[in-house]
Amino acid sequence: MKAYLALISAAVIGLAACSQEPAAPAAEAPAASEAPAAEAPTVSEAAPADTAAAPAAGNCATTVEANDNMQFNTKDIQVSKACKEFTITLKHTGTQPKASMGHNLVIAKAEDMDGVFKDGVGAADTDYVKPDDARVVAHTKLIGGGEEASLTLDPAKLAGGEYKFACTFPGHGALMNGKVTLVD
């Protein structure tokens, strides 16, 4: 079973590397600061992944995009302490199905993330998240190209520690991860 999963992971990574989908020019993407105040802030897929943040700024929702190149469009999700609930919408902007390029968004303490990955590999039937895993603060379902999924969490659960988010589809977490920051 482990060899089978390793082969699938290698095939997925190979397919992603061979993607012929051109990158969107940066000039076409609106800046995150241009988003209307009434809408949930989003970060453009064309924004550099290492500097883009999904800002909270008093809003209690954000959108994170994932693509067929195994990338999130942000490395930092900022959650406002002022919110009673915070909603994160994961949007798969690619075209590949979830069986070959599925993505989810899983939040856990930084020190727990390796264990969440290891236990998730054997949990294909439950979107690569071990059922009732107490280390997981919140997670979305696994989605394919063109699909969306949301999670809602209590920001108080993020107090007292360093939290990360990642995609737990086998082989994706090394590239698709970032930190969750609690802000005023």
Secondary structure, 3 states (H helix, E strand, C coil): CHHHHHHHHHHHHHHHHCCCCCCCCHHHCCCHHHCCCCCCCECCCCCCCCCCEECCCCCCEEEEEECCCCCECCCEEEEECCCCCEEEEEEECCCCCHHHHCECCEEEEHHHHHHHHHHHHCCHHHCCCCCCCCCEEEECCCECCCCEEEEEECHHHHCCCCEEEECCCCCCCCCCEEEEEEEC
